[in-house]
Amino acid sequence: MSKLTHHAALIAGTVLLLSLACKTSKPDTSRVIANVGGDKITEAEFQDVVKTLSPDPKEAQTFLNDPAAREERAQLASRIAMSRAINAYAKQTGLDQEPGVKRQLEQQQANVYFQALAKKRMTSADPTDEQLLAFYKDQVEKMKAQGRTGVPPFETVKTQVAEGWKQQRMQSVSLEIQKEIKAKVPVTLADDFRPAGE
């Protein structure tokens, strides 16, 4: 579960704050595990964050229930509380209203939204051998067209082919999302700020 806490540390300032800010309409009667300047963080909220961070439900359950993961749970709870404290402090000091900070937050928020959209569009199932073989053959043809020889057999590089397939799929999904967003939220740029090809 160290991957989970490492991941949490990297995004504590963005995703966790957004996750914890979303209160459900159902009353939360679970135990309060932290109090940050009068703002309570409940065990239910903590569990929701863990489930959001971990793509594997079994891994999340182990993290939440295994006595051996107690210190990692405590570390994550501490990071969540510090994230909440930083957010509160920024509001108290007016830092959240500074133009440069607002622009960075807007960009981070857009990144989080985009990643969430991409995650929903990506199929969780691994590619089939047929898909991987087709992708491999396509890559081999491109390499031959560039004059490259000595291409390793499919079975030897199957793991790398799977990674390449996932990257290509992610790129395709990203382009689909951008196209859909532009269709629903038209964007017009001044001529001297329009990238080539747009």
C-alpha positions in Angstrom: 0.0 0.0 0.0 3.0 2.3 0.0 2.1 3.2 -3.6 -1.2 4.6 -2.3 0.3 6.8 0.3 3.0 8.0 -2.1 0.4 8.9 -4.7 -1.6 10.7 -2.0 1.4 12.8 -1.1 1.8 13.9 -4.6 -1.8 15.1 -5.0 -2.6 16.1 -1.5 -2.9 19.8 -2.5 -5.4 19.2 -5.3 -7.5 16.1 -5.6 -7.8 15.5 -1.9 -9.1 19.0 -1.3 -11.6 18.6 -4.0 -12.7 15.2 -2.7 -13.1 16.3 0.8 -14.9 19.5 -0.2 -17.7 17.5 -1.7 -20.1 16.8 1.1 -22.9 14.3 0.5 -26.5 15.2 1.1 -26.8 12.2 3.5 -25.8 13.1 7.1 -22.3 11.7 8.0 -22.5 10.2 11.4 -19.2 8.4 11.3 -16.4 9.0 13.8 -14.4 12.3 13.5 -10.8 11.4 12.9 -9.4 14.9 12.6 -10.4 18.5 13.5 -8.8 21.2 11.4 -9.6 24.7 12.6 -13.1 23.6 13.5 -13.6 21.7 10.2 -14.1 18.0 10.8 -12.8 15.2 8.8 -14.8 12.0 9.3 -13.8 8.4 8.9 -16.4 8.1 6.1 -14.6 10.9 4.2 -11.3 9.3 4.8 -12.6 6.0 3.4 -14.0 7.7 0.3 -10.6 9.3 -0.3 -8.8 6.0 -0.1 -11.3 4.4 -2.4 -10.8 7.2 -4.9 -7.0 6.9 -4.8 -6.9 3.2 -5.2 -8.2 1.6 -8.5 -8.3 -1.8 -6.8 -11.2 -2.2 -4.3 -9.4 -5.1 -2.5 -6.3 -3.0 -2.1 -8.3 -0.1 -0.6 -10.1 -2.5 1.8 -6.7 -4.0 2.9 -5.3 -0.5 3.5 -8.4 0.5 5.5 -8.6 -2.7 7.7 -5.2 -4.3 7.9 -3.6 -3.6 11.4 -0.2 -3.6 9.7 -1.2 -0.6 7.6 -2.0 1.5 10.7 1.0 3.8 10.3 0.3 4.4 6.6 -3.3 5.2 7.4 -2.1 7.7 10.0 0.3 9.3 7.5 -2.4 9.7 4.9 -4.8 11.1 7.5 -2.1 13.6 8.5 -1.6 14.6 4.9 -5.3 15.1 4.3 -5.5 17.2 7.5 -2.5 19.3 6.4 -4.0 19.8 3.0 -7.2 21.1 4.6 -5.2 23.3 6.9 -3.2 24.8 4.0 -6.5 25.5 2.2 -8.0 27.2 5.3 -4.8 29.2 5.9 -4.8 30.4 2.2 -8.3 31.7 2.6 -7.5 33.4 6.0 -4.6 35.2 4.5 -6.2 36.1 1.2 -3.7 34.0 -0.7 -6.5 32.2 -2.6 -7.5 35.6 -4.1 -4.1 36.5 -5.6 -4.3 36.5 -9.4 -1.3 34.2 -10.0 -2.6 31.7 -7.4 -6.1 31.7 -8.9 -4.7 31.0 -12.4 -2.7 28.1 -11.1 -5.7 26.7 -9.2 -7.8 27.0 -12.3 -5.2 25.1 -14.4 -4.9 22.4 -11.7 -8.7 22.1 -11.5 -8.9 21.7 -15.3 -6.2 19.0 -15.1 -8.2 17.1 -12.5 -11.4 17.3 -14.5 -9.6 16.2 -17.6 -8.0 13.2 -15.9 -11.4 12.2 -14.4 -13.0 12.3 -17.9 -10.2 10.3 -19.3 -10.4 7.7 -16.6 -14.1 7.3 -17.3 -13.5 6.8 -21.0 -10.6 4.3 -20.6 -11.7 0.7 -20.5 -10.4 -1.0 -17.4 -10.0 -4.3 -19.2 -6.6 -5.1 -20.5 -6.2 -5.3 -24.3 -6.8 -8.7 -26.0 -3.9 -10.6 -27.6 -5.6 -9.8 -31.0 -5.5 -6.1 -30.3 -1.9 -6.2 -29.2 -0.9 -8.3 -32.2 -2.6 -5.8 -34.6 -0.9 -2.9 -32.8 2.5 -4.8 -33.0 2.1 -5.4 -36.7 1.3 -1.8 -37.3 4.4 -0.7 -35.4 6.5 -3.2 -37.3 5.2 -1.8 -40.7 6.1 1.7 -39.6 9.6 0.6 -38.5 10.2 -1.2 -41.8 9.0 1.9 -43.7 11.8 3.8 -41.8 14.3 1.2 -43.0 14.7 -0.4 -39.5 15.5 -4.1 -39.4 16.0 -6.7 -36.6 12.5 -6.3 -35.1 12.1 -8.6 -32.1 9.3 -11.2 -32.1 6.0 -10.3 -30.6 6.2 -12.7 -27.6 9.6 -11.1 -26.6 8.2 -7.6 -26.5 4.6 -8.2 -25.6 4.8 -6.2 -22.3 6.3 -3.2 -24.1 3.7 -3.6 -26.8 0.9 -3.5 -24.2 2.3 -0.3 -22.8 2.5 1.3 -26.2 -1.1 0.2 -26.9 -2.3 1.8 -23.7 -0.4 5.1 -24.4 -1.9 5.2 -27.9 -5.4 4.5 -26.5 -4.9 7.3 -23.9 -3.8 9.7 -26.6 -6.9 8.8 -28.7 -9.2 9.2 -25.7 -7.6 12.6 -24.9 -8.2 13.8 -28.4 -11.8 12.6 -28.3 -12.4 14.5 -25.0 -10.9 17.7 -26.4 -13.0 17.4 -29.6 -16.2 16.9 -27.5 -15.4 19.8 -25.2 -14.7 22.2 -28.1 -18.1 21.2 -29.6 -19.9 22.0 -26.4 -17.8 25.0 -25.3 -16.7 26.8 -28.5 -13.3 28.4 -28.2 -12.2 31.2 -30.5 -8.6 32.6 -30.5 -7.4 35.8 -32.0 -5.5 35.3 -35.3 -2.1 36.1 -33.8 -2.7 33.6 -30.9 -4.1 30.7 -33.0 -1.8 27.7 -33.2 -0.9 26.5 -36.7 -3.5 24.1 -38.0 -6.4 25.3 -35.9 
